[in-house]
């Protein structure tokens, strides 16, 4: 329950006011800096890279731009997915596991320390057998552990061999998301691959330098197995498919920690290894064999997380991927609130309700993750509404994006089976009339004929591609609130989310497998939120004269290469887009009026307080999150 939605203007003299304002901003910056640094540390141990974005000035601008202080009511973020990883856990607690060998335990401990530094409570469950740790993650016994891309590809997914590191990563990332609802974070460039080593004596005596050499001389070799290596697809079974059978002189199972000792003591001649193991540098004792037929894929290590997804805008900035951003920086690309102090008392008087979206909030200057936000006047849009703060906070920037897309799709031009001409007048911020007209089949005489020869009215169909995203859910609510008779389909990469999508109001749920819709249906309008990665496939599902609005880029692809609009667009069709960075105060006010007129319930999925920003981010990044997440001050 929200106890206080906004703070009154601080009392006292101007010097006290300034001092308190600076103290408050300093505290907020420390909170955000801890969150930022923790995730940069995770990126370092996962990716082997360094944080982009140098440390710089955090707040004050040296320009003479007019500004107004927004007394924050709430900030919000868009979620692409819904339940916390474990509702029974204490908020913010993350259970980290590791496999049963030293390297994996060390990396898991690095993850744990980074998360603890970010303010999370961490429970460690280390030394889990490699054969069961994936099951532990899926069942919820652990939330995160370090895994290897090659192991995921061959052992868990049992897919065919791929040797390109990026292709392996993308394959396992997508497949884990689809099959298990599990997310792979960025991988490290170091390749901790599978290997087999032999003693230097055996290598020299038999001329063994490659795995082919080992297979040819297997009858002379005492093999020190680790048990599961004899059964895993990326172990002996996979090797024998390519190199042929390994008819060992003998094979005995040893504990993984003893393999170098037994080979050094001449109790065995060869053993499996991971290619980054430290003792392999002792080349006078051990020889790592070349995988000359390239059986093994790359084994880059990465955090595998139960329930984490991606909020692209915030994550990109936090990782230093937003150009020109210097740290420390208060994030937040949107906020709603009241004016506390102003340099434009006519347009932005104290107490005025306002919304601020996009621009360079949270990038060029500090954004909405604070009790007070100092923003350029042109960044602030005054609004007139009696919506409560929680509802208002759930609208920008998600609903503004959905609303702009709705208008660009010209839903009102679709022929429906309605028998009356439906018109609606929506008052906008400029007091002009915004009219939407539905052309009905009773007016145009347009009919379709069924296979039996009977005439009937065709039911218009709308598709939301990327339906589980915050914008997808917002679009559905706006559309159904006005045109409940329209048939709306939603796509998802995981049919595990079908029940949630239907509960949200989608009439049909379509699987989106590897960028291909698993249906032959054609649609009158398509809201494309995956973006260029699936746009060509979307075109193949649009009726003649249909409209596609490409608004999102959830597929991670920014451009459509070699696009030929003449041949690739649907016949007599239209391709449009909407960018929420083009903020129109009139359209923004029209959105608020639309929400009020049609009783749209934005219904944020979760509400957090400002000190809970780390928990809010953790939930927002959940692969199962669904809809809108807001922070209320």
C-alpha positions in Angstrom: 0.0 0.0 0.0 1.4 3.4 -1.0 1.6 5.7 2.0 2.7 8.8 0.3 2.5 9.5 -3.4 4.5 12.8 -3.5 6.3 15.1 -1.2 5.3 18.7 -0.5 7.7 21.5 -1.3 10.3 21.7 1.4 10.1 24.6 3.8 12.9 26.7 5.2 15.2 29.4 3.7 16.8 29.0 0.3 20.2 27.9 1.6 18.6 25.2 3.7 16.5 24.2 0.8 19.5 23.9 -1.5 21.5 22.0 1.0 18.7 19.5 1.6 18.1 19.1 -2.1 21.8 18.3 -2.6 21.8 15.8 0.3 18.7 14.1 -1.1 20.2 13.9 -4.6 23.5 12.6 -3.2 21.7 9.8 -1.4 19.8 8.8 -4.5 23.0 8.9 -6.6 24.6 6.5 -4.1 21.8 4.1 -4.4 21.9 4.1 -8.2 25.7 4.0 -8.2 25.7 0.8 -6.2 23.2 -0.8 -8.5 25.2 0.3 -11.6 28.6 -0.8 -10.2 27.3 -4.2 -9.2 26.0 -5.0 -12.6 29.2 -3.7 -14.2 31.1 -6.1 -12.0 28.8 -9.0 -13.1 29.5 -7.9 -16.7 33.2 -8.0 -16.0 33.2 -11.5 -14.6 30.8 -12.7 -17.2 32.2 -10.9 -20.2 35.8 -10.3 -19.4 35.4 -6.7 -20.5 35.5 -3.3 -18.8 32.8 -0.8 -18.0 32.0 1.6 -20.8 31.4 5.1 -19.8 33.9 7.0 -17.8 33.2 8.5 -14.4 32.1 12.1 -14.9 29.8 14.8 -13.6 26.6 13.3 -12.4 24.0 16.0 -12.3 24.4 19.7 -12.7 24.4 21.1 -16.2 26.7 23.9 -17.1 24.3 25.3 -19.6 21.8 28.1 -19.1 18.8 26.0 -20.1 15.7 26.9 -18.2 14.7 24.1 -15.8 12.0 23.2 -13.4 12.1 20.9 -10.4 9.6 18.1 -10.6 8.4 16.9 -7.3 8.3 13.2 -8.2 5.3 11.2 -7.6 6.3 8.0 -9.4 8.7 6.5 -11.9 8.1 3.5 -14.0 9.6 1.0 -16.3 8.4 -1.4 -19.0 8.5 -5.2 -18.3 8.8 -7.7 -21.0 7.7 -10.6 -19.1 5.7 -11.8 -14.6 6.1 -13.7 -11.3 9.2 -13.2 -9.1 11.5 -16.1 -9.3 10.2 -17.5 -6.0 7.3 -15.9 -4.3 8.2 -17.7 -1.1 11.6 -16.0 -0.9 12.4 -12.9 0.9 12.4 -10.0 -1.5 15.8 -9.5 -3.0 17.2 -12.9 -2.0 19.1 -14.7 -4.8 20.2 -18.3 -4.5 23.5 -18.9 -6.3 24.7 -22.4 -7.2 27.9 -23.8 -8.7 29.1 -27.0 -10.2 31.4 -29.3 -8.3 34.8 -28.1 -9.5 37.0 -25.2 -8.5 36.7 -22.8 -11.4 32.9 -22.9 -11.4 32.8 -22.3 -7.6 35.1 -19.3 -8.0 33.0 -17.7 -10.7 29.9 -18.3 -8.7 31.4 -16.6 -5.7 32.3 -13.6 -7.9 28.6 -13.4 -8.9 27.6 -13.7 -5.3 29.9 -10.9 -4.1 28.8 -8.6 -6.9 25.1 -9.1 -6.0 25.8 -8.6 -2.3 27.6 -5.4 -3.1 24.4 -4.3 -5.0 22.4 -4.8 -1.8 20.9 -8.2 -2.5 20.8 -11.0 0.1 22.6 -14.0 -1.4 22.3 -17.6 -0.4 25.1 -19.9 -1.6 24.5 -23.5 -2.6 27.8 -24.6 -4.1 29.4 -27.9 -5.2 26.3 -29.3 -6.9 26.9 -32.2 -9.3 27.2 -31.1 -12.9 24.6 -33.7 -13.9 21.8 -32.2 -11.7 22.5 -28.5 -11.4 20.4 -27.6 -14.5 17.5 -29.4 -12.9 18.1 -27.5 -9.7 17.8 -24.2 -11.7 14.7 -25.2 -13.5 13.0 -26.4 -10.3 13.9 -23.2 -8.5 16.3 -24.7 -6.0 18.9 -22.1 -7.3 18.3 -18.9 -9.2 21.7 -18.5 -10.9 24.8 -20.5 -11.7 27.8 -20.3 -14.1 27.2 -22.5 -17.2 29.2 -23.1 -20.4 27.7 -22.5 -23.8 28.9 -25.8 -25.2 27.5 -27.8 -22.3 24.2 -26.1 -22.8 24.2 -26.8 -26.5 25.2 -30.5 -26.5 24.4 -31.9 -23.0 21.3 -30.0 -22.0 19.7 -29.2 -25.4 21.2 -32.2 -27.2 21.6 -30.1 -30.4 23.9 -30.6 -33.3 27.5 -29.3 -33.1 28.1 -25.6 -33.8 31.6 -24.1 -33.7 31.0 -20.4 -34.0 31.0 -18.9 -30.4 28.4 -16.2 -31.1 26.1 -18.7 -32.9 26.4 -21.2 -30.1 25.5 -18.5 -27.6 22.5 -17.2 -29.6 21.3 -20.8 -30.1 21.4 -21.7 -26.4 20.1 -18.3 -25.3 17.0 -18.6 -27.4 16.4 -22.3 -26.8 16.7 -21.9 -23.0 14.2 -19.0 -23.0 11.7 -21.1 -25.1 12.1 -24.4 -23.3 12.8 -23.5 -19.7 12.0 -19.8 -19.3 15.7 -19.3 -18.4 17.9 -16.5 -19.5 21.6 -16.5 -20.4 23.4 -13.3 -19.6 26.5 -12.2 -21.6 29.2 -14.7 -22.0 33.0 -14.4 -21.3 35.4 -14.4 -24.2 37.6 -17.0 -22.5 36.9 -20.5 -23.9 37.0 -23.1 -21.2 36.5 -26.0 -23.6 36.5 -29.7 -23.3 39.8 -31.5 -23.9 41.8 -34.6 -23.2 45.4 -34.6 -22.0 48.0 -37.4 -21.9 51.2 -37.7 -20.0 54.3 -36.3 -21.7 55.9 -39.8 -21.6 52.9 -41.4 -23.5 52.8 -38.5 -26.0 56.4 -38.9 -26.9 56.4 -42.7 -26.9 53.3 -43.1 -29.2 53.5 -39.8 -31.1 50.1 -38.7 -29.7 49.4 -35.0 -30.4 45.8 -35.1 -31.5 42.6 -36.9 -30.6 42.9 -38.9 -33.8 46.3 -40.1 -32.6 44.7 -41.0 -29.3 41.9 -43.0 -30.9 44.4 -44.9 -33.1 46.5 -45.9 -30.0 43.6 -46.3 -27.5 44.4 -50.0 -27.0 47.7 -48.9 -25.3 46.1 -46.2 -23.1 44.8 -46.4 -19.5 42.0 -43.8 -19.4 41.2 -42.0 -16.2 37.5 -41.2 -16.6 35.2 -38.9 -14.6 32.2 -41.1 -14.9 29.7 -38.7 -16.6 32.3 -38.0 -19.4 31.6 -41.5 -20.6 27.9 -40.8 -21.0 27.6 -37.1 -21.9 27.0 -36.1 -25.6 30.1 -33.8 -25.4 32.1 -36.7 -23.9 33.1 -40.1 -25.2 29.7 -40.6 -27.1 30.2 -37.5 -29.2 33.9 -38.3 -29.8 33.2 -41.8 -31.0 30.6 -40.4 -33.6 33.4 -38.6 -35.3 36.7 -40.3 -34.4 35.5 -43.9 -34.1 35.4 -46.2 -31.0 38.0 -45.8 -28.2 39.0 -49.3 -27.2 40.9 -48.4 -24.1 43.5 -50.8 -22.5 41.6 -49.9 -19.3 39.2 -47.3 -18.1 38.7 -46.4 -14.5 36.6 -43.7 -12.8 38.5 -41.2 -10.7 37.5 -38.1 -8.8 37.9 -35.0 -11.0 40.3 -33.5 -8.5 42.7 -36.5 -8.7 43.1 -36.8 -12.5 46.5 -34.9 -12.7 47.8 -36.8 -9.7 47.0 -40.2 -11.1 48.5 -39.4 -14.5 51.6 -37.9 -12.9 52.0 -41.0 -10.8 51.7 -43.2 -13.8 48.5 -44.8 -12.6 46.7 -43.6 -15.8 47.8 -42.3 -19.2 45.0 -39.9 -20.3 42.1 -38.0 -18.7 39.4 -35.4 -19.7 40.2 -31.8 -18.9 38.9 -28.3 -19.2 41.2 -26.3 -21.4 41.7 -23.4 -18.9 42.9 -25.7 -16.1 46.1 -24.4 -14.5 48.2 -27.6 -14.5 48.1 -27.8 -18.2 50.8 -25.2 -18.3 53.2 -27.9 -17.0 54.0 -29.1 -20.5 56.9 -31.2 -19.3 54.3 -33.4 -17.6 51.1 -33.1 -19.6 50.1 -32.6 -23.2 46.7 -31.2 -24.2 45.6 -32.9 -27.4 44.3 -31.1 -30.4 40.6 -31.7 -31.3 41.7 -32.1 -35.0 38.2 -32.9 -36.2 36.5 -30.2 -34.2 34.0 -32.2 -32.3 33.7 -29.8 -29.4 31.9 -26.4 -29.6 33.2 -23.3 -27.8 32.6 -23.4 -24.0 32.3 -19.7 -23.0 31.1 -19.2 -19.5 28.0 -17.1 -18.7 25.6 -16.6 -15.8 22.4 -18.7 -16.4 19.6 -17.1 -14.5 16.2 -18.4 -13.6 13.7 -15.6 -14.3 15.8 -12.8 -15.6 14.9 -10.9 -18.8 16.0 -7.6 -20.3 14.7 -4.0 -20.1 16.6 -2.8 -23.1 16.8 1.0 -22.5 17.9 0.8 -18.8 20.1 -2.2 -19.3 21.9 -0.6 -22.2 22.6 2.5 -20.3 23.7 0.6 -17.2 26.1 -1.5 -19.3 27.6 1.7 -20.8 26.1 1.0 -24.2 24.2 4.3 -24.5 26.5 6.6 -26.4 27.7 9.7 -24.6 26.5 8.6 -21.1 29.0 9.3 -18.3 28.7 7.8 -14.8 27.6 8.2 -12.1 24.2 8.9 -13.6 20.7 8.6 -12.1 18.7 6.5 -14.5 15.1 6.8 -15.5 13.7 7.8 -18.9 10.3 8.9 -17.6 8.5 10.3 -14.6 5.2 11.8 -13.5 4.7 14.3 -10.6 4.1 17.9 -9.6 6.1 21.0 -10.2 8.0 22.0 -7.0 10.0 24.9 -8.3 9.9 26.5 -11.7 11.5 29.1 -14.0 8.3 29.1 -16.1 5.4 30.0 -13.8 3.0 30.6 -16.6 3.2 27.2 -18.3 4.6 25.2 -15.4 3.3 26.7 -12.1 4.1 25.1 -8.8 1.7 22.2 -8.2 1.0 21.6 -11.9 0.7 17.9 -12.7 3.3 16.9 -15.3 4.7 14.1 -17.3 8.2 13.8 -18.7 9.2 11.1 -21.2 12.4 10.2 -23.1 14.5 13.1 -24.4 17.9 12.6 -22.8 16.5 11.8 -19.3 18.8 9.3 -17.5 21.5 9.8 -20.2 22.6 13.4 -20.8 21.2 14.5 -17.4 19.8 12.7 -14.4 16.5 11.0 -14.8 13.5 9.8 -12.8 14.9 7.5 -10.2 14.7 10.2 -7.5 12.3 12.1 -5.3 13.1 15.3 -7.2 14.1 15.6 -10.8 15.7 18.7 -12.3 14.6 18.8 -16.0 14.7 21.3 -18.9 11.3 23.0 -19.3 10.9 21.8 -22.9 11.2 18.2 -21.5 8.1 18.7 -19.3 4.5 18.3 -20.4 1.8 19.8 -18.2 -1.3 17.6 -18.1 -4.9 17.9 -16.9 -6.2 14.7 -15.4 -7.9 13.3 -12.3 -6.2 9.9 -12.7 -4.6 8.7 -9.5 -0.8 8.7 -9.2 -0.4 5.0 -9.5 -2.5 4.9 -12.7 -0.7 7.9 -14.1 2.7 6.5 -13.4 1.9 3.3 -15.3 1.1 5.3 -18.6 4.3 6.8 -19.9 6.3 5.7 -21.8 4.7 2.4 -22.4 1.2 3.5 -23.0 2.3 6.6 -25.0 4.2 4.2 -27.3 1.2 1.8 -27.6 -1.2 4.7 -28.2 0.9 6.3 -30.9 1.1 2.9 -32.6 -2.6 2.5 -32.3 -3.2 5.7 -34.1 -0.7 4.9 -36.8 -2.4 1.6 -37.5 -5.6 3.4 -38.3 -7.7 0.8 -36.6 -10.8 2.9 -37.3 -10.5 2.3 -41.0 -10.9 -1.5 -40.7 -14.2 -2.9 -42.0 -16.0 -4.7 -39.1 -19.2 -6.6 -38.7 -20.6 -3.7 -36.7 -23.9 -2.5 -38.1 -23.7 1.0 -36.9 -21.3 3.8 -37.6 -19.3 4.2 -34.4 -17.7 7.6 -33.8 -16.0 8.9 -30.7 -14.9 12.3 -29.7 -11.9 12.5 -27.4 -10.9 15.9 -26.0 -7.2 16.6 -26.5 -4.9 18.9 -24.7 -5.5 21.6 -27.3 -9.3 21.3 -26.9 -9.7 20.0 -30.4 -11.8 17.0 -31.4 -10.0 13.7 -32.1 -12.4 11.6 -34.1 -12.1 7.9 -35.0 -14.5 6.4 -37.5 -15.2 2.8 -38.1 -16.3 1.9 -41.6 -18.7 -1.0 -41.4 -19.6 -3.6 -43.9 -23.2 -2.4 -43.8 -22.1 0.9 -45.3 -19.7 -0.4 -47.9 -21.5 -3.7 -48.9 -18.2 -5.5 -48.5 -18.8 -9.2 -47.8 -16.9 -12.4 -47.9 -18.1 -15.8 -49.2 -17.5 -19.0 -47.2 -16.6 -22.3 -48.7 -20.3 -23.3 -48.6 -21.3 -20.3 -50.7 -22.9 -18.4 -47.9 -22.1 -14.8 -47.6 -20.9 -13.3 -44.3 -18.9 -10.5 -42.8 -15.1 -11.2 -42.4 -13.9 -10.7 -38.9 -11.0 -8.3 -38.9 -7.8 -9.6 -37.2 -5.1 -7.8 -35.3 -1.7 -9.3 -34.4 0.6 -8.1 -31.7 4.0 -9.6 -32.3 5.9 -9.6 -29.0 2.6 -9.7 -27.0 4.2 -10.3 -23.6 6.0 -7.0 -23.6 4.7 -4.1 -21.7 3.9 -2.2 -24.9 2.1 -5.3 -26.2 -0.1 -5.6 -23.2 -0.8 -1.8 -23.1 -1.7 -1.9 -26.8 -4.2 -4.7 -26.2 -5.9 -2.8 -23.3 -6.2 0.4 -25.4 -7.5 -1.5 -28.4 -10.0 -3.7 -26.5 -11.2 -0.8 -24.4 -12.4 0.9 -27.5 -13.1 -1.9 -30.0 -14.0 -5.0 -28.0 -15.4 -6.8 -31.0 -12.0 -7.0 -32.8 -10.1 -10.3 -32.8 -6.6 -9.8 -31.4 -3.9 -12.4 -31.6 -0.6 -12.3 -29.7 2.6 -14.0 -30.4 5.1 -15.4 -27.9 8.3 -17.4 -28.0 7.1 -19.6 -25.1 3.6 -21.1 -25.0 4.1 -21.3 -21.3 2.8 -17.8 -21.3 -0.4 -18.7 -23.2 -2.6 -18.6 -20.1 -1.3 -15.2 -19.1 -1.9 -13.8 -22.5 -5.4 -15.1 -22.7 -6.2 -13.8 -19.2 -4.9 -10.4 -20.4 -7.5 -10.5 -23.2 -5.8 -11.9 -26.3 -8.3 -14.0 -28.3 -5.6 -16.3 -29.7 -1.9 -17.1 -28.9 0.5 -17.9 -31.6 3.9 -19.5 -31.2 6.8 -17.5 -32.6 9.5 -20.1 -33.2 12.9 -18.9 -34.4 11.4 -15.8 -35.9 8.6 -17.6 -37.8 5.0 -17.4 -36.8 3.5 -20.9 -36.5 0.3 -20.1 -38.3 -1.1 -19.4 -41.8 -3.4 -16.7 -40.7 -3.5 -13.3 -42.4 -4.0 -10.1 -40.4 -5.4 -6.6 -41.2 -3.1 -4.9 -38.8 0.1 -5.9 -37.1 1.9 -4.2 -34.3 5.5 -5.4 -34.8 7.5 -5.2 -31.5 10.2 -7.7 -32.3 11.4 -5.4 -35.1 13.6 -6.0 -38.2 14.5 -9.5 -37.0 11.0 -10.8 -37.8 9.7 -8.0 -40.1 9.9 -10.0 -43.3 8.0 -12.9 -41.8 5.4 -10.5 -40.6 4.9 -9.1 -44.1 3.9 -12.6 -45.2 1.0 -12.6 -42.8 -0.6 -9.3 -43.8 -3.7 -9.1 -46.0 -3.8 -6.9 -49.1 -4.1 -3.2 -48.0 -3.0 -4.1 -44.4 -0.8 -2.0 -42.2 2.3 -3.0 -40.2 3.6 -0.6 -37.5 7.1 -1.5 -36.5 7.6 0.0 -33.1 9.8 -2.3 -31.0 13.2 -3.9 -31.5 13.0 -6.7 -29.0 14.7 -9.0 -31.4 18.0 -7.1 -31.0 18.3 -6.3 -34.7 18.2 -2.6 -35.5 18.1 -2.5 -39.3 16.6 -4.5 -42.2 19.3 -5.2 -44.7 18.7 -5.2 -48.4 15.1 -4.2 -48.0 13.1 -3.9 -51.2 9.8 -2.2 -50.4 8.3 -2.8 -53.9 8.6 -6.5 -53.7 8.6 -7.2 -50.0 5.7 -5.1 -48.7 2.3 -6.8 -48.8 0.2 -5.9 -51.9 -1.1 -2.4 -51.6 0.1 -2.5 -48.0 1.7 0.0 -45.7 4.6 0.0 -43.3 4.8 2.7 -40.6 6.4 3.1 -37.2 6.2 5.0 -34.0 9.0 6.5 -31.9 8.2 7.5 -28.4 11.0 10.0 -28.4 8.9 12.3 -30.6 6.8 13.6 -27.7 3.7 15.5 -28.6 2.0 17.2 -25.6 -1.3 17.2 -27.5 -1.1 13.4 -28.2 0.0 12.8 -24.6 -3.1 14.7 -23.3 -5.2 12.8 -25.8 -3.9 9.5 -24.3 -5.0 10.5 -20.8 -8.4 11.5 -22.1 -8.7 8.2 -24.0 -7.8 6.3 -20.8 -10.5 8.1 -18.9 -13.2 8.0 -21.6 -12.9 4.2 -22.1 -12.0 3.2 -18.6 -8.7 1.7 -19.5 -7.0 0.1 -16.5 -3.2 0.2 -16.8 -2.9 -2.0 -13.8 0.9 -2.1 -13.1 2.0 -5.6 -12.4 4.2 -4.6 -9.4 4.7 -1.4 -7.3 8.0 -0.7 -5.6 9.3 2.1 -3.4 12.5 4.0 -4.2 14.8 2.0 -1.8 13.5 -1.1 -3.6 15.0 -0.1 -7.0 17.4 -3.1 -7.0 14.5 -5.5 -6.4 12.4 -3.7 -9.0 15.2 -4.2 -11.5 15.6 -7.8 -10.6 11.9 -8.4 -11.1 11.8 -6.3 -14.2 14.5 -8.5 -15.7 12.6 -11.7 -14.9 11.9 -13.8 -18.0 8.4 -14.4 -16.5 7.5 -10.8 -15.8 4.5 -9.5 -17.6 3.3 -5.9 -18.0 4.3 -2.8 -16.2 6.4 -2.2 -13.1 6.4 1.2 -11.3 8.3 2.9 -8.5 6.2 5.1 -6.2 7.9 7.8 -4.0 
